Amino acid sequence: MNRITEATGGIPLKDVDAMATSIAGSGFKAVELAPALSEAFGKSRNRAVSLASAYAKTLPTIDDHRQLFQAAAKLEPDEHRTLVEGYRKAGQAQAVVHAVGLLPRAEGRTIMDDLLHKPDGSIDKAGATSVGLWLRDAGHQLLAAQVPVAPEDHDDALVDFIEDVGDAISDAVSAVVDAIGEAIEDFVAAIEDVVNWLATEVAALARSLVAAFATLGELFVKVLEAGYEVVRKIIKGLEDIGKSMFQMLDAAFTLVRDSLITILRAMDSLGRTLGQLLSYLVNKAADLVRKGIDALLAIGKTIGNLIEQAAAAALSLVDKVVRALVDLGKAIGEILATIVAKSLELLKQVVSTLISIGRAIGQLLQDALALGLDFLRKMAQAAAAIGAALADLAAFIASAAAAAVKAVVAGILVATSSLISLVIEIAKIGFAVLKKVVQAVFELGRTLGNLLKELAKAVVSTLRDVLKAAFELGKTIAEFAAEMVKYTYRAAAKFVEAAIAAGAAVADLLESVIEAGYFVFRRMVNGILQALGSVASVFSWLLARGADLASELWRQAVLAVRFVKNAVGEILSWALAQTKAVFETIVKAIEAIGAAIAEVIDWALAVGSAALEWLGEVTVKIGNSLSYVLSYIEDDVLPAIASVIKGALRAGAAIAGIIAWAVERAAATLRTAVGALLAAGATIGQLVVATLLHAGDALGNLLKALDALGTAFSTIANDVWSIGGEAWERFVLAAKEVGRGVVEILEAALEIVGGAVASAIAILLRTLASYREMSPQEKADANLVFGPALDLSDVYVATESITNDVIFGIQDFFTGNPDSRAFVTDTLINFDVDDGPLERRKMIHELTHVWQFKTTGPFYLVEAIHAQIAGDGYNYGYDEGVASVSIVTDYAGTTKNEDRGEATGEGGQDDLIAAGGNFDHFNREQQGQIFMHWFVRAVLQARPAPEVAAWEPYVQAVRAS
């Protein structure tokens, strides 16, 4: 028999304590508990309830309770329900819950159903409350035992349980919650009272729930059914037990929109800031961000706060938030309106995002304009700062009103401090739009100088349009010019070029700087020349304004242009097309600025004869060195000398000065100069007179030059003879020195007048000055012929052919025979030394002439010349052309064949005999031949006396003289 039934069978059913005592002393086994309950139920339901209450008070161990409930769960429903009822009457409802936590799932759910529901199926609030309280207490135990909150992927085997529980409390809690089942209302009923609990109690419940659910998401799904206040309490409890906001949000974002909204509202009400909530989204994907922003908006957060707090969390989050707002259908204007008063950095981030998702700058500016000009300025500043396409900004400006343009330009200036890129884009649209921008710049306080500085790197076409706009808006040329001093020459040149292209007159530009000093003036000139190229614009302005040609302004203009062009050529070319007075002014100015006159000469050489003539003329007029100019040209372009001389003569240059320079130059130079002088009307006489002032080869060089120019020698001689005196003598000598033949000189003289010939001969003969004494051998030969009749001490022999040239030239002039022949002047024997030594026999012939001079004076020469020209010549009657004979020619015994009659006088014996020894019967040349033939026969051929007899009387007569 069941020991429990036996021990309690006689105890009244209301005496629960007696039953408890009897059970404790019955020595029962746990397996007898459920059967005893069933037997009691068979007697009456109330007895079974009382027995159950006695069990609740008596059973010594948890395992006894566990075995009881596990076995009871298999009884009939009314039977195990009475067990739960009895425990509850004994105040041990939580023991039922605890037992459930130790039961297998099926049995646990059976018992939990009995606890939570009334027989009619409705919720038993008291039972549900007991479940909640048990969960709370279990949580306390977990917290007290410092059982850690396991991660959601924890291993149950790692959790230690407190000693009096035996099994893991966490598993028990899980079993309890599982036993509640899927009925949400049961769970809600179990925990809904937490709204009235203390924070520590809520935290304990939260700890149990964390242990009971695999994830926080699952927990939230259950808790959310209990309503907002319960959710709020549980979230606070979760925070208190160490669950982080991010952990809870991870779970919340897996839930549906309404659930997420509830959780975020709860967190918000618990003091979580918007920034904290947004910080969760920093590294989240776009869909989660959008979901979060949607939920935050739903709990009342404003767009402005969302964006501002996102920026505080991380600027990158602003991008995500803005994108989310757009995806959620928020209008751009609405978004912008919320950040009107926010920081520029925030605006920049928002604008950057809007642009990146395809929103046009123009539309953003339009939306900003709707919110006020100040916000438009900020919008433009933000757009420019983040590098928005200036073309888009320019497109907005193109159609905007002046006030809006000013606001946009102001924003851009603040963002970039430079207008150049915007102006470039604006210029592409058109001048009218650019003018609006320039006007805005001026209204914002920028000066023309500021504008130019900012646009210094712009291309000329852009600068042109800007300056055109500035001028139309009232800026003056003077203001513009004043700024040029601040720039390098290159930069200033670009500005000036742009100003001219914009319509500024060159004259106005130059006039504006005329009082500003040379360096400002030079910058302006530089710019004008860079723009227009030609120097005419500058110098034509000077002419037009009537500037005195002697004024400093001309010098400054020349100096400035030369500085720019690094040469004076263009200046001179311009001047060449003006008057000579202007040209003279320019040349003076060029010299005054320190430029080398060589630059002027080089220019003239390159330009040609007209320039060279003007150069020559101006050189003389201003007192420069004509010689320097001519010398410089000589080295480069010889023909140019003629042009310079022509101009110089026109200006009154002295022929003597030109000749003085020319005679010292090379032949080609002199020739060119002489040609130029002759072409200019100078006479040969003038040239000769000028040349006579110079010693040396000057006159000879002049004669060569005249000859090279094709001037007839006779013409030259005639002009010189007309000068007379020293001129004629120097002319004859110079002619001879430069290679004119004696015959040519005499023929030229003959064309003038006979006196000219005689004068020429006399002059020529005075040149014979190179000679030697006779050698001993020559003297020995002479003594054999002349004996004491001829004093040989003052007889000389010529040694240079030039002197002989004179003699033979004279001879050729009179005889027409160009063959060289020995000739005597006074006591000087002349012969052509180029033909070798004078032959011995011919020496005797010439010594006869010396004897003639010594006996008759110089008259012999005229007689000799006459004998050659008009008389019988040399042949006194000997044969010619009959036979030849070998004759010794020198002291070495050299021989050569000669005509026998000419060499030995053969055939002349009869004439000699017929003359009867009268020496005067023969002319001067025949006398020389007679003595020579005697010498040949008597000495060279050593013939016997009979063969010399015909000549002997004449030799004896001379010896006796």
Number of C-alpha atoms within 10 A of each C-alpha: 7 15 18 25 22 13 19 23 17 9 14 12 18 13 13 22 16 15 27 24 15 21 23 18 13 16 11 15 11 17 13 17 26 24 18 22 27 22 16 23 21 12 11 12 16 15 25 26 29 29 32 31 26 26 25 24 19 19 17 11 10 16 15 18 23 20 19 24 26 23 19 25 23 15 16 10 14 13 23 28 24 25 32 28 23 24 24 22 16 18 13 18 25 21 20 28 29 25 25 31 27 28 23 12 15 15 19 28 22 22 27 27 22 24 29 24 18 14 12 7 10 10 18 19 16 16 27 27 21 22 29 25 22 23 30 25 18 23 28 21 19 23 17 11 13 12 17 14 18 14 11 12 8 11 9 12 7 8 16 17 18 16 9 8 14 11 14 19 25 27 18 24 28 22 24 26 27 20 23 25 17 11 9 16 16 21 22 20 20 27 23 22 16 22 16 12 13 12 16 15 19 28 27 28 28 27 32 30 27 25 28 23 19 15 16 22 19 17 18 23 17 19 24 21 16 20 13 17 17 22 25 23 24 28 25 20 22 24 16 17 20 14 18 13 17 14 15 20 21 14 19 23 20 13 17 11 16 12 19 23 22 21 25 25 20 22 21 17 11 13 9 14 13 19 18 17 21 24 19 18 23 18 13 13 10 16 12 16 24 22 17 25 24 19 22 22 14 16 15 9 14 15 22 18 15 22 29 21 21 27 22 16 20 16 18 14 24 26 23 26 26 28 21 21 22 16 14 13 9 14 12 17 15 12 18 22 18 16 19 19 11 15 11 16 14 19 23 20 22 26 24 22 19 19 15 12 13 8 14 14 25 16 14 22 24 17 19 23 19 13 15 13 17 17 23 26 25 25 29 28 26 25 29 23 19 15 12 17 14 19 19 19 24 27 16 20 25 18 11 17 11 14 12 22 26 25 25 31 27 22 24 25 20 16 18 15 11 16 18 21 16 21 25 21 19 26 21 13 16 12 16 13 22 26 22 22 27 24 19 21 21 16 12 14 9 13 14 20 15 15 20 19 17 15 21 17 13 17 14 21 17 22 28 22 23 26 30 22 22 20 19 12 14 8 15 15 19 14 14 20 24 14 17 23 16 12 14 11 19 13 17 25 23 25 30 31 24 25 29 20 19 20 12 18 13 19 15 13 22 22 17 20 22 14 10 13 10 16 13 24 24 25 27 29 29 26 27 28 21 19 19 14 13 14 23 16 15 21 20 15 16 18 13 9 11 9 14 12 18 13 11 12 16 21 21 20 22 29 24 23 24 21 15 18 17 10 16 23 19 17 25 25 17 17 22 20 11 12 10 15 12 18 23 22 22 25 24 20 23 24 17 14 14 9 16 12 18 13 16 23 21 17 21 25 22 13 15 12 19 15 26 29 23 22 29 30 25 25 25 19 15 12 8 14 12 22 15 14 21 23 17 17 22 19 9 11 12 19 17 22 27 25 22 30 29 23 25 25 21 17 16 11 19 13 20 17 13 22 25 18 18 25 25 15 17 12 16 16 24 26 25 24 29 26 20 21 22 16 12 15 11 15 14 22 18 18 20 23 18 20 24 18 12 14 8 11 15 23 27 22 24 25 23 22 22 21 14 15 14 9 14 13 19 18 14 19 24 21 19 24 21 12 15 10 10 11 19 21 18 17 22 24 19 21 23 20 15 15 10 16 18 24 20 17 26 26 16 21 24 17 14 18 12 12 11 21 18 14 15 24 20 12 16 23 15 12 13 19 13 16 16 13 15 18 10 9 11 16 16 12 18 22 16 15 24 23 16 14 17 22 15 19 10 11 19 21 19 24 19 17 17 18 23 26 22 22 26 27 25 23 23 19 19 16 16 13 14 12 10 18 17 20 25 24 17 19 20 23 24 29 28 23 17 11 10 8 13 19 14 21 24 23 22 26 23 26 26 26 25 29 22 21 18 16 13 11 12 14 11 23 19 11 16 21 18 18 19 20 17 12 13 15 16 20 19 21 18 19 18 16 10 11 13 16 14 14 21 17 18 14 10 7 10 11 12 11 13 15 18 20 21 24 23 25 25 20 17 20 17 12 13 24 14 10 13 12 17 13 18 11 13 19 22 24 25 22 21 23 26 27 25 27 25 26 26 22 20 20 14 17 14 12 13 10 11 8 15 18 15 20 23 18 17 22 19 15 14 18 16 11 10
